[in-house]
Amino acid sequence: MATESAGPDGGTKPKVTITAIAQEAGVSVPTVSRVVNGRSDVSPETRARVEDLLRLHGYRRRPSAPGDRAALVDLVFNDLDSPWAVEIIRGVEEVAHQDGVGTVVSAIHGRAGSARQWMKNLRARASDGVILVTSVLEPVVHAELRRLNVPIVVVDPAGSPALEAPAAPTVGATNWAGGLAATEHLLSLGHRRIGFIAGPPRLLCSRARLDGHRAALEAAGVPFDQALVAQGDFYHESGFHGCDQLMSSATPPTAVFASSDQMALGAIEALRRRGLRVPEDVSVVGFDDLPEVSWSAPPLTTVRQPLADMGKLAARTVLRQARGEEIDSPRVELATQLMIRSSTAPPTES
């Protein structure tokens, strides 16, 4: 958006854009747009600062065009083939709907140039804010987001280290405490050989869950054994193969802690194909508490990660930023909770 105004000699001053106004005011382009369009969702202090600059530069709004856009928030994932993505979307959409804000959901993983195409689309629709649930944005995209001064919130479990607090507010869960609680539960049942199927090591949430698992073992005086750790990627197939690897040991574990529910379900299938029963022969614990795991056979003991609540908080945070309001904290972790069901029991061996 640009404009021209008459100078004292009857000529015109150079064009001034809302991007230039936003940069000078230290706010986002959507915030300036909201002030220009007379919307109420901007703090009084921010509104006054922007209006002063608009007057100083002689900015005059172009006449409104029919079908001017509604307020929008972008929600960006690596991919959308995970049930926890649906839970986060549900939380974001609930808050956005209450505020009359539209939600644009994108997946950028695994397609050449998809992040750059998303960035191009973002510029075109002048999104009010971006919620990132991805760890694979290219550096040029990071730089462009900062240049546009669009409010950003990063959500675990796939947090982007390049955009963590204080560069951008983050919303996560107590992954370390969740890993600790799951392992403490298995130890309390009498398990001492506990297999662990880890998530992608590049992700902070994966490392935190493994660290919590190790801390519980050390507190109980049980040595940590790297041979009892299998590498996974949070999806079913890696849980299947990881469990198969663990059970192929000469001294297989009596329990398996998979650091996602999908991997736990894959592990249960691997045990079934070996003729092993859960929990009579091997106990299994997951992480996430996706809706379907309470209906699995057997119902899965797992660590509940408040995914929908994380989405709600991320949406509230990015909308507060878009309104020019201060946020309470640049880093928030919501509590996890151990959900004990039927997939865990004491080991049968003495």
C-alpha positions as CSV (number, residue, x, y, z in Angstrom):
1,M,0.0,0.0,0.0
2,A,1.4,3.4,-1.0
3,T,0.3,7.0,-1.3
4,E,1.3,10.4,-2.5
5,S,0.6,13.8,-1.0
6,A,0.9,17.3,-2.2
7,G,4.0,19.3,-1.3
8,P,4.1,23.0,-0.5
9,D,5.1,23.8,-4.1
10,G,2.1,21.9,-5.5
11,G,4.2,18.9,-6.4
12,T,4.2,15.6,-4.7
13,K,6.2,14.1,-1.8
14,P,7.8,10.7,-2.3
15,K,5.5,7.8,-1.7
16,V,5.3,6.4,1.9
17,T,4.4,2.8,2.5
18,I,2.9,1.1,5.5
19,T,6.0,-1.1,5.6
20,A,8.2,2.0,6.1
21,I,5.8,3.3,8.8
22,A,5.9,-0.1,10.5
23,Q,9.7,-0.2,10.6
24,E,9.9,3.3,12.0
25,A,7.2,2.6,14.6
26,G,8.8,-0.8,15.6
27,V,5.5,-2.6,14.9
28,S,4.3,-5.1,12.3
29,V,2.8,-4.2,9.0
30,P,-0.6,-5.7,9.9
31,T,-0.6,-3.4,13.0
32,V,-0.2,-0.3,10.9
33,S,-2.9,-1.7,8.5
34,R,-5.3,-2.1,11.4
35,V,-4.7,1.5,12.5
36,V,-5.1,2.8,8.9
37,N,-8.4,0.8,8.6
38,G,-9.7,2.1,11.9
39,R,-9.8,-1.3,13.7
40,S,-10.1,-1.4,17.4
41,D,-7.7,-4.3,18.2
42,V,-4.6,-2.1,18.7
43,S,-3.4,-0.8,22.1
44,P,-3.9,3.0,22.7
45,E,-0.1,3.6,23.0
46,T,0.7,1.8,19.7
47,R,-2.2,3.5,17.9
48,A,-1.0,6.9,19.0
49,R,2.6,6.2,17.9
50,V,1.5,4.9,14.5
51,E,-1.0,7.8,14.0
52,D,1.7,10.3,14.8
53,L,4.0,8.8,12.1
54,L,1.2,8.7,9.6
55,R,0.5,12.4,10.1
56,L,4.2,13.2,10.0
57,H,4.7,11.5,6.7
58,G,1.4,12.8,5.2
59,Y,0.1,9.3,4.7
60,R,-3.4,9.1,3.1
61,R,-5.2,5.9,2.9
62,R,-6.4,4.6,-0.5
63,P,-10.1,4.2,-0.9
64,S,-11.2,0.7,0.4
65,A,-11.7,-1.9,-2.3
66,P,-14.6,-4.2,-2.2
67,G,-13.8,-7.5,-0.5
68,D,-10.9,-6.2,1.6
69,R,-9.3,-9.2,3.4
70,A,-10.3,-10.4,6.9
71,A,-7.7,-10.7,9.6
72,L,-5.6,-13.8,9.1
73,V,-3.1,-15.9,11.1
74,D,-0.8,-18.4,9.4
75,L,-0.2,-21.8,11.0
76,V,2.7,-23.6,9.5
77,F,3.7,-27.3,10.0
78,N,6.4,-29.5,8.6
79,D,3.6,-31.8,7.5
80,L,0.0,-32.6,8.4
81,D,0.0,-36.4,8.5
82,S,0.4,-36.5,12.3
83,P,-2.7,-36.6,14.7
84,W,-1.0,-34.1,17.0
85,A,-1.1,-31.5,14.2
86,V,-4.9,-31.8,14.2
87,E,-5.0,-31.1,18.0
88,I,-2.8,-28.0,17.6
89,I,-5.0,-26.8,14.7
90,R,-8.1,-27.3,16.8
91,G,-6.7,-25.1,19.6
92,V,-5.5,-22.3,17.3
93,E,-8.8,-22.3,15.4
94,E,-10.9,-22.1,18.5
95,V,-9.2,-18.9,19.7
96,A,-9.0,-17.4,16.2
97,H,-12.7,-18.0,15.6
98,Q,-13.6,-16.3,18.9
99,D,-11.5,-13.2,17.8
100,G,-13.0,-13.2,14.3
101,V,-9.6,-14.1,12.7
102,G,-9.2,-16.5,9.8
103,T,-6.6,-19.3,9.9
104,V,-4.4,-20.3,7.0
105,V,-2.9,-23.8,7.5
106,S,0.2,-24.7,5.5
107,A,2.6,-27.7,5.3
108,I,6.1,-27.0,3.9
109,H,8.1,-30.2,4.6
110,G,9.5,-32.4,1.8
111,R,8.6,-30.1,-1.2
112,A,11.3,-28.2,-3.0
113,G,10.8,-24.4,-2.7
114,S,7.6,-24.8,-0.7
115,A,8.8,-22.6,2.1
116,R,9.7,-19.8,-0.3
117,Q,6.3,-20.2,-2.0
118,W,4.6,-20.0,1.4
119,M,6.6,-16.8,2.1
120,K,5.4,-15.3,-1.2
121,N,1.8,-16.1,-0.3
122,L,2.3,-14.7,3.2
123,R,3.4,-11.3,1.8
124,A,0.5,-11.3,-0.6
125,R,-2.2,-11.8,2.0
126,A,-0.5,-9.6,4.7
127,S,-1.0,-12.1,7.5
128,D,-1.5,-10.6,11.0
129,G,0.9,-13.2,12.6
130,V,2.6,-16.6,12.1
131,I,2.5,-19.7,14.3
132,L,5.4,-22.0,13.4
133,V,5.3,-25.7,14.3
134,T,8.2,-26.5,12.1
135,S,12.0,-26.8,12.3
136,V,12.9,-26.6,8.6
137,L,12.4,-23.0,7.5
138,E,15.3,-21.9,5.3
139,P,17.5,-19.1,6.7
140,V,16.3,-16.7,3.9
141,V,12.7,-17.2,5.1
142,H,13.8,-16.5,8.7
143,A,15.4,-13.3,7.5
144,E,12.3,-12.3,5.5
145,L,10.0,-12.9,8.4
146,R,12.1,-10.6,10.6
147,R,12.2,-8.0,7.8
148,L,8.4,-8.0,7.4
149,N,8.2,-7.6,11.2
150,V,5.3,-10.1,11.3
151,P,4.5,-11.4,14.8
152,I,5.8,-14.9,15.3
153,V,5.2,-17.6,17.9
154,V,7.1,-21.0,17.8
155,V,5.3,-24.1,19.1
156,D,6.9,-27.3,20.3
157,P,7.1,-30.3,19.8
158,A,8.9,-29.3,16.7
159,G,10.4,-26.0,17.8
160,S,12.7,-24.0,15.5
161,P,16.0,-23.2,17.3
162,A,16.6,-20.3,14.9
163,L,13.5,-18.6,16.1
164,E,13.4,-19.3,19.8
165,A,13.0,-16.8,22.6
166,P,13.9,-14.0,22.7
167,A,13.8,-13.8,18.9
168,A,10.2,-15.1,19.1
169,P,8.0,-16.3,21.9
170,T,7.7,-20.0,22.3
171,V,5.0,-22.3,23.6
172,G,5.9,-25.8,24.7
173,A,5.3,-28.6,27.2
174,T,7.3,-29.9,30.1
175,N,9.0,-32.6,28.1
176,W,11.7,-33.3,30.6
177,A,9.2,-33.8,33.4
178,G,7.1,-36.0,31.2
179,G,10.0,-38.3,30.4
180,L,10.9,-38.4,34.1
181,A,7.3,-39.4,35.1
182,A,6.9,-42.1,32.5
183,T,10.2,-43.8,33.5
184,E,9.5,-43.4,37.2
185,H,6.2,-45.2,36.6
186,L,7.9,-48.1,35.0
187,L,10.5,-48.2,37.7
188,S,7.8,-48.2,40.4
189,L,6.3,-51.3,38.8
190,G,9.7,-53.1,39.1
191,H,11.1,-52.7,35.6
192,R,14.9,-52.3,35.4
193,R,15.6,-53.0,31.7
194,I,13.6,-50.2,30.0
195,G,13.9,-49.7,26.3
196,F,13.6,-46.1,25.0
197,I,12.6,-45.2,21.4
198,A,13.8,-41.6,20.9
199,G,12.4,-38.9,18.6
200,P,14.5,-36.9,16.1
201,P,17.7,-35.7,17.9
202,R,17.6,-32.3,16.3
203,L,14.4,-31.4,18.2
204,L,14.6,-29.9,21.7
205,C,11.5,-31.8,22.8
206,S,13.1,-35.2,21.8
207,R,16.3,-34.5,23.8
208,A,14.3,-33.3,26.8
209,R,12.3,-36.5,26.9
210,L,15.4,-38.6,26.8
211,D,17.1,-36.5,29.4
212,G,14.1,-37.0,31.7
213,H,14.2,-40.7,31.1
214,R,17.9,-40.8,32.0
215,A,17.4,-38.6,35.1
216,A,14.8,-41.1,36.5
217,L,17.1,-44.0,35.9
218,E,20.0,-42.3,37.6
219,A,17.8,-41.3,40.6
220,A,16.8,-44.9,41.0
221,G,20.4,-46.2,40.8
222,V,19.8,-47.9,37.5
223,P,22.7,-47.4,35.0
224,F,21.8,-45.9,31.7
225,D,22.5,-48.3,28.8
226,Q,22.8,-46.8,25.3
227,A,22.1,-50.2,23.9
228,L,18.5,-49.8,25.2
229,V,18.0,-46.7,23.1
230,A,16.6,-47.0,19.6
231,Q,16.3,-44.0,17.2
232,G,12.9,-43.1,15.8
233,D,11.1,-40.1,14.1
234,F,7.8,-39.9,16.1
235,Y,6.0,-42.0,13.4
236,H,4.5,-45.6,13.6
237,E,7.1,-47.3,11.3
238,S,10.1,-46.1,13.3
239,G,8.4,-47.3,16.5
240,F,7.9,-50.7,15.0
241,H,11.5,-51.0,13.8
242,G,12.9,-49.5,17.0
243,C,11.0,-52.0,19.2
244,D,12.1,-54.8,16.9
245,Q,15.7,-53.7,17.4
246,L,15.3,-53.6,21.2
247,M,13.7,-57.0,21.4
248,S,16.4,-58.6,19.3
249,S,18.9,-58.1,22.1
250,A,20.2,-61.1,24.0
251,T,18.7,-59.5,27.1
252,P,15.6,-57.6,25.8
253,P,13.8,-55.0,27.9
254,T,10.8,-55.8,30.0
255,A,9.3,-52.4,29.2
256,V,9.5,-49.9,26.3
257,F,9.0,-46.1,26.6
258,A,8.3,-44.6,23.2
259,S,8.6,-40.8,23.1
260,S,5.5,-40.4,21.0
261,D,2.1,-42.3,20.9
262,Q,2.5,-43.2,17.3
263,M,5.8,-44.9,17.9
264,A,4.3,-46.6,20.9
265,L,1.5,-48.0,18.7
266,G,4.1,-49.2,16.2
267,A,6.0,-50.8,19.1
268,I,2.9,-52.7,20.2
269,E,2.4,-54.1,16.7
270,A,6.1,-55.2,16.7
271,L,5.5,-57.0,20.0
272,R,2.3,-58.6,18.7
273,R,4.1,-60.0,15.6
274,R,6.7,-61.6,17.9
275,G,3.9,-63.3,19.8
276,L,4.4,-61.1,22.9
277,R,1.5,-59.7,24.9
278,V,1.2,-56.1,26.3
279,P,1.5,-55.7,29.2
280,E,1.8,-59.4,30.4
281,D,5.2,-59.8,28.6
282,V,6.3,-56.3,27.9
283,S,4.9,-53.0,29.2
284,V,4.6,-50.0,26.8
285,V,4.4,-46.3,27.5
286,G,3.8,-43.5,25.0
287,F,3.9,-39.7,24.9
288,D,1.2,-37.2,23.7
289,D,-2.1,-38.8,24.7
290,L,-3.7,-38.6,21.3
291,P,-7.4,-39.2,21.3
292,E,-7.2,-42.7,19.8
293,V,-4.8,-44.2,22.3
294,S,-7.4,-44.6,25.0
295,W,-9.2,-46.9,22.5
296,S,-6.1,-48.9,21.5
297,A,-5.7,-52.6,22.5
298,P,-4.8,-52.3,25.3
299,P,-5.5,-48.7,26.2
300,L,-2.1,-47.0,26.3
301,T,-0.4,-45.6,29.3
302,T,1.1,-42.3,28.1
303,V,2.2,-38.8,29.0
304,R,-0.5,-36.3,28.1
305,Q,0.9,-33.3,26.2
306,P,-1.7,-30.5,26.2
307,L,-1.6,-30.0,22.4
308,A,-4.9,-28.2,21.9
309,D,-4.0,-25.9,24.9
310,M,-0.6,-25.2,23.3
311,G,-2.4,-24.2,20.1
312,K,-4.8,-21.9,22.1
313,L,-1.9,-20.2,23.9
314,A,0.1,-19.7,20.7
315,A,-2.9,-18.1,19.1
316,R,-3.6,-15.8,22.0
317,T,0.1,-14.8,22.1
318,V,0.4,-14.0,18.4
319,L,-2.8,-12.0,18.4
320,R,-1.6,-10.0,21.4
321,Q,1.6,-9.3,19.6
322,A,-0.4,-8.3,16.5
323,R,-2.4,-5.8,18.6
324,G,0.8,-4.3,19.9
325,E,0.3,-5.6,23.4
326,E,3.0,-6.9,25.7
327,I,3.1,-10.7,26.3
328,D,3.5,-12.2,29.7
329,S,6.6,-14.4,29.0
330,P,8.7,-15.2,26.0
331,R,8.8,-18.9,26.9
332,V,5.8,-20.8,28.3
333,E,5.8,-24.6,29.1
334,L,2.4,-26.2,29.8
335,A,2.4,-29.1,32.3
336,T,2.4,-32.7,31.1
337,Q,0.5,-35.4,33.0
338,L,1.0,-39.2,33.2
339,M,-2.1,-41.1,32.2
340,I,-2.0,-44.7,33.6
341,R,-4.0,-47.2,31.6
342,S,-3.7,-50.9,30.8
343,S,-0.5,-51.1,28.8
344,T,1.8,-51.3,31.8
345,A,2.2,-53.9,34.6
346,P,4.9,-55.4,36.8
347,P,7.4,-57.5,34.9
348,T,6.8,-61.3,35.0
349,E,10.4,-62.1,35.5
350,S,11.8,-62.0,39.0
